[in-house]
Amino acid sequence: QSLLGSGWLPIADVPQCKAILIHYKNKLGKSRIIKAKFIPKFTVESSGEYADGDVDEYDEANDRYTYTEGFWELIDNWDDFTMVKVNEGEPDGWQPLPLKPTGEL
């Protein structure tokens, strides 16, 4: 069943380094929608604290550690991490974030 036509855009056209919503199915086949961003290889510098190739990788040309390429879930309310790598399921569609509320709720 295709997500296209329901407001979801093809994952091949995902913007880079921008907060968006992504859809994927977990290991049990359940739909999940999360706030995330796609980070291309060697573009966003990291601390190098997790330099195991899964989270951080060394960018030899620029002598720095960067986050590995892929989708990263954005986390607003966790003191230890602000984002974690999406490693379950394959994102298959994306949408821009909705506009923030205006006026009183």
ROSE-4610 file (N, C-alpha, C; in Angstrom, 1 decimal, always signed):
// ROSE-4610
residu = [Q/Q/Q/S/S/S/L/L/L/L/L/L/G/G/G/S/S/S/G/G/G/W/W/W/L/L/L/P/P/P/I/I/I/A/A/A/D/D/D/V/V/V/P/P/P/Q/Q/Q/C/C/C/K/K/K/A/A/A/I/I/I/L/L/L/I/I/I/H/H/H/Y/Y/Y/K/K/K/N/N/N/K/K/K/L/L/L/G/G/G/K/K/K/S/S/S/R/R/R/I/I/I/I/I/I/K/K/K/A/A/A/K/K/K/F/F/F/I/I/I/P/P/P/K/K/K/F/F/F/T/T/T/V/V/V/E/E/E/S/S/S/S/S/S/G/G/G/E/E/E/Y/Y/Y/A/A/A/D/D/D/G/G/G/D/D/D/V/V/V/D/D/D/E/E/E/Y/Y/Y/D/D/D/E/E/E/A/A/A/N/N/N/D/D/D/R/R/R/Y/Y/Y/T/T/T/Y/Y/Y/T/T/T/E/E/E/G/G/G/F/F/F/W/W/W/E/E/E/L/L/L/I/I/I/D/D/D/N/N/N/W/W/W/D/D/D/D/D/D/F/F/F/T/T/T/M/M/M/V/V/V/K/K/K/V/V/V/N/N/N/E/E/E/G/G/G/E/E/E/P/P/P/D/D/D/G/G/G/W/W/W/Q/Q/Q/P/P/P/L/L/L/P/P/P/L/L/L/K/K/K/P/P/P/T/T/T/G/G/G/E/E/E/L/L/L]
num = [1/1/1/2/2/2/3/3/3/4/4/4/5/5/5/6/6/6/7/7/7/8/8/8/9/9/9/10/10/10/11/11/11/12/12/12/13/13/13/14/14/14/15/15/15/16/16/16/17/17/17/18/18/18/19/19/19/20/20/20/21/21/21/22/22/22/23/23/23/24/24/24/25/25/25/26/26/26/27/27/27/28/28/28/29/29/29/30/30/30/31/31/31/32/32/32/33/33/33/34/34/34/35/35/35/36/36/36/37/37/37/38/38/38/39/39/39/40/40/40/41/41/41/42/42/42/43/43/43/44/44/44/45/45/45/46/46/46/47/47/47/48/48/48/49/49/49/50/50/50/51/51/51/52/52/52/53/53/53/54/54/54/55/55/55/56/56/56/57/57/57/58/58/58/59/59/59/60/60/60/61/61/61/62/62/62/63/63/63/64/64/64/65/65/65/66/66/66/67/67/67/68/68/68/69/69/69/70/70/70/71/71/71/72/72/72/73/73/73/74/74/74/75/75/75/76/76/76/77/77/77/78/78/78/79/79/79/80/80/80/81/81/81/82/82/82/83/83/83/84/84/84/85/85/85/86/86/86/87/87/87/88/88/88/89/89/89/90/90/90/91/91/91/92/92/92/93/93/93/94/94/94/95/95/95/96/96/96/97/97/97/98/98/98/99/99/99/100/100/100/101/101/101/102/102/102/103/103/103/104/104/104/105/105/105]
x = [+0.8/+0.0/+0.9/+0.7/+1.5/+1.1/+2.1/+1.8/+1.5/+2.0/+1.9/+0.4/+0.1/-1.3/-2.0/-1.3/-1.9/-1.2/-0.5/+0.3/+1.8/+2.1/+3.5/+4.3/+5.5/+6.4/+7.4/+7.9/+8.9/+10.1/+10.6/+11.8/+13.0/+13.0/+14.2/+14.3/+13.2/+13.3/+13.4/+13.9/+13.9/+14.9/+14.6/+15.6/+16.7/+17.8/+19.0/+19.1/+19.4/+19.7/+18.5/+17.3/+16.1/+15.1/+14.6/+13.6/+12.3/+11.9/+10.7/+10.0/+8.9/+8.3/+8.6/+9.0/+9.2/+8.3/+8.0/+7.2/+8.0/+7.9/+8.5/+7.7/+7.9/+7.3/+8.3/+7.9/+8.9/+9.0/+9.7/+10.0/+8.7/+7.7/+6.4/+5.4/+5.9/+5.1/+4.1/+4.3/+3.5/+4.0/+3.1/+3.5/+4.0/+5.0/+5.5/+5.8/+5.5/+5.8/+6.6/+7.8/+8.7/+9.2/+9.6/+10.3/+11.8/+12.4/+13.7/+14.4/+15.6/+16.3/+17.3/+17.5/+18.5/+19.8/+20.9/+22.2/+23.1/+23.6/+24.5/+25.9/+26.6/+27.9/+28.9/+29.6/+30.6/+30.1/+28.8/+28.3/+28.1/+27.8/+27.5/+28.5/+29.3/+30.3/+29.7/+30.4/+30.0/+31.2/+30.9/+32.0/+33.0/+32.7/+33.6/+33.5/+32.6/+32.5/+32.1/+31.4/+30.9/+31.5/+32.8/+33.5/+33.6/+32.4/+32.4/+31.9/+31.7/+31.2/+29.7/+29.0/+27.5/+26.9/+27.6/+27.1/+28.0/+29.3/+30.2/+31.2/+31.7/+32.8/+33.8/+35.0/+36.1/+36.1/+36.1/+36.3/+37.7/+38.5/+39.9/+40.3/+39.5/+39.8/+39.7/+38.9/+38.7/+39.1/+39.7/+40.3/+39.2/+38.1/+37.0/+36.1/+35.3/+34.3/+33.0/+32.2/+30.8/+29.9/+28.6/+27.5/+27.5/+27.2/+27.1/+25.9/+26.0/+24.9/+23.6/+22.5/+21.2/+20.2/+19.1/+18.0/+18.3/+18.1/+18.3/+17.0/+16.5/+15.3/+15.6/+14.8/+15.1/+14.3/+15.0/+14.5/+14.5/+13.4/+13.4/+13.5/+13.1/+12.9/+13.8/+15.0/+15.9/+17.2/+17.6/+18.9/+20.1/+20.2/+21.4/+21.6/+20.6/+20.7/+19.7/+20.0/+19.1/+18.7/+19.4/+19.0/+19.6/+18.9/+19.5/+19.3/+20.1/+20.1/+18.9/+18.1/+17.0/+17.6/+17.4/+18.0/+17.0/+15.7/+14.7/+13.7/+13.6/+12.7/+13.4/+12.8/+13.3/+12.3/+12.7/+11.8/+11.3/+10.0/+9.4/+8.6/+8.6/+7.9/+8.2/+8.0/+8.3/+7.2/+7.1/+6.3/+7.0/+6.8/+7.3/+6.6/+7.2/+6.6/+5.4/+4.3/+3.2/+3.6/+2.8/+3.0/+2.8/+3.5/+3.2/+1.9/+1.3/+0.0/+0.1/-0.9/-1.0/-2.2/-2.1/-3.2/-3.3/-4.4/-4.6/-5.1/-4.7/-5.2/-6.3]
y = [-1.2/+0.0/+1.2/+2.1/+3.3/+4.4/+5.1/+6.3/+7.5/+7.5/+8.6/+8.9/+10.2/+10.6/+10.9/+10.6/+10.9/+12.0/+12.8/+13.9/+13.5/+12.2/+11.8/+11.9/+12.3/+12.5/+11.4/+11.1/+10.0/+10.2/+9.2/+9.3/+9.7/+9.4/+9.7/+11.3/+12.0/+13.5/+14.1/+13.4/+14.0/+15.1/+16.2/+17.3/+16.8/+17.5/+17.1/+18.1/+17.5/+18.3/+19.2/+18.8/+19.6/+18.7/+19.3/+18.5/+18.3/+17.0/+16.6/+15.5/+15.0/+13.8/+12.7/+11.5/+10.3/+9.2/+8.3/+7.1/+5.9/+4.9/+3.6/+2.6/+1.3/+0.2/-0.5/-0.8/-1.4/-2.9/-3.6/-5.0/-5.9/-5.4/-6.1/-5.6/-4.7/-4.3/-3.1/-2.5/-1.4/-0.1/+0.7/+2.1/+2.9/+3.7/+4.6/+5.9/+7.1/+8.4/+9.1/+9.6/+10.3/+11.6/+12.5/+13.7/+13.3/+13.6/+13.2/+14.1/+13.8/+14.5/+13.6/+13.8/+13.0/+13.7/+13.0/+13.6/+12.9/+13.6/+13.1/+12.8/+11.9/+11.6/+12.8/+12.8/+13.8/+15.3/+15.5/+16.9/+17.5/+16.7/+17.2/+16.7/+17.6/+17.2/+16.7/+15.7/+15.1/+15.1/+14.7/+14.7/+13.6/+12.5/+11.4/+10.4/+10.7/+9.9/+8.5/+8.3/+7.0/+6.5/+6.7/+6.4/+5.0/+4.3/+2.9/+2.6/+3.7/+3.5/+3.4/+3.2/+3.2/+4.6/+5.3/+6.7/+7.7/+7.6/+8.6/+7.9/+8.6/+8.1/+9.2/+8.9/+9.8/+10.3/+11.6/+12.3/+12.7/+11.8/+12.0/+13.3/+13.6/+14.8/+16.1/+16.1/+17.3/+17.2/+16.0/+15.7/+16.0/+15.3/+15.5/+14.2/+14.1/+13.1/+13.7/+12.9/+13.3/+12.2/+12.6/+11.6/+10.7/+9.4/+8.6/+9.0/+8.7/+9.0/+8.2/+8.9/+8.2/+9.1/+8.5/+9.2/+9.2/+10.3/+10.5/+11.0/+10.3/+10.8/+11.9/+13.0/+14.2/+14.1/+14.3/+14.1/+15.4/+15.9/+17.2/+17.1/+16.0/+15.9/+14.8/+14.7/+13.7/+14.3/+14.5/+15.2/+14.6/+13.3/+12.6/+12.7/+12.7/+12.7/+13.6/+14.3/+15.2/+14.5/+13.4/+12.6/+11.2/+10.2/+8.9/+8.4/+7.5/+7.0/+6.0/+6.2/+5.3/+4.0/+2.9/+1.7/+0.5/+0.9/-0.1/+0.3/-0.5/-0.2/+0.7/+0.8/+1.6/+2.7/+4.0/+5.1/+5.0/+5.2/+5.1/+6.3/+7.4/+8.6/+9.7/+10.9/+12.0/+13.2/+14.0/+15.2/+16.4/+17.6/+18.7/+18.7/+19.4/+19.5/+20.5/+20.3/+21.2/+22.6/+23.6/+24.9/+24.9/+25.8/+25.9/+26.6/+26.3/+26.9/+28.5/+29.2/+30.6/+31.0/+32.0/+32.4/+31.5/+31.6/+30.7/+29.4/+28.4/+27.0/+26.7]
z = [+0.0/+0.0/+0.0/-1.0/-1.1/-0.2/+0.3/+1.1/+0.2/-1.0/-1.9/-2.2/-2.3/-2.6/-1.3/-0.1/+1.2/+1.9/+1.1/+1.7/+1.9/+1.8/+2.0/+0.7/+0.8/-0.4/-0.5/-1.7/-1.9/-1.0/-0.4/+0.5/-0.3/-1.6/-2.5/-2.6/-2.3/-2.4/-1.0/+0.0/+1.3/+1.4/+2.1/+2.2/+3.2/+3.1/+4.0/+5.1/+6.3/+7.5/+7.9/+7.7/+8.0/+8.7/+9.8/+10.6/+9.8/+9.7/+8.9/+9.7/+9.2/+9.7/+8.7/+9.2/+8.3/+8.8/+7.8/+8.1/+7.8/+8.7/+8.4/+9.1/+8.9/+9.6/+10.4/+11.7/+12.6/+12.3/+13.1/+12.9/+12.9/+13.6/+13.6/+12.5/+11.6/+10.5/+10.9/+12.1/+12.5/+12.0/+11.5/+11.0/+12.2/+11.9/+12.9/+12.2/+12.8/+12.3/+13.4/+13.0/+13.9/+13.3/+14.2/+13.7/+13.6/+12.4/+12.1/+11.1/+10.8/+9.7/+9.1/+7.8/+7.1/+7.1/+7.5/+7.6/+6.5/+5.5/+4.5/+5.1/+4.5/+4.9/+5.1/+6.2/+6.5/+6.5/+6.8/+6.8/+8.2/+9.2/+10.5/+11.5/+12.1/+13.0/+14.3/+14.9/+16.1/+17.1/+18.3/+19.3/+19.1/+18.4/+18.3/+19.4/+20.4/+21.6/+21.3/+20.2/+19.9/+18.5/+18.4/+17.1/+16.8/+16.6/+16.3/+14.9/+14.1/+12.7/+12.6/+13.8/+13.8/+14.0/+14.9/+15.3/+14.7/+14.9/+14.4/+13.5/+12.5/+11.7/+11.4/+11.2/+11.0/+9.6/+9.5/+8.2/+8.0/+7.4/+7.3/+6.5/+5.5/+4.7/+5.5/+6.5/+7.3/+8.7/+9.1/+10.4/+11.5/+11.4/+12.4/+12.3/+13.4/+13.4/+13.0/+12.3/+11.9/+12.2/+12.2/+12.4/+11.1/+11.2/+10.1/+9.2/+7.9/+7.0/+7.4/+7.3/+7.5/+8.2/+8.6/+9.3/+10.8/+11.4/+12.8/+13.5/+14.4/+15.2/+16.1/+16.0/+16.9/+18.2/+19.3/+20.6/+21.3/+21.8/+22.5/+24.0/+24.6/+26.1/+26.7/+26.3/+26.9/+27.1/+28.3/+28.6/+28.0/+27.9/+27.4/+25.9/+25.1/+23.7/+23.1/+22.0/+21.3/+20.0/+19.6/+18.5/+18.5/+17.9/+17.8/+16.4/+16.0/+14.6/+14.5/+13.4/+13.1/+12.6/+13.3/+12.9/+12.8/+12.9/+12.7/+11.6/+10.6/+9.5/+8.5/+7.4/+6.3/+6.0/+6.2/+5.9/+4.5/+4.3/+3.0/+2.5/+3.3/+3.0/+4.0/+3.5/+4.4/+4.2/+5.2/+5.1/+5.8/+5.4/+6.2/+7.6/+8.5/+9.8/+9.7/+10.4/+10.3/+10.9/+10.5/+11.0/+12.5/+13.2/+14.6/+14.9/+16.0/+16.3/+16.4/+16.1/+16.2/+17.1/+17.8/+18.7/+19.9/+20.5/+21.7/+21.4/+22.1/+21.9/+22.8]
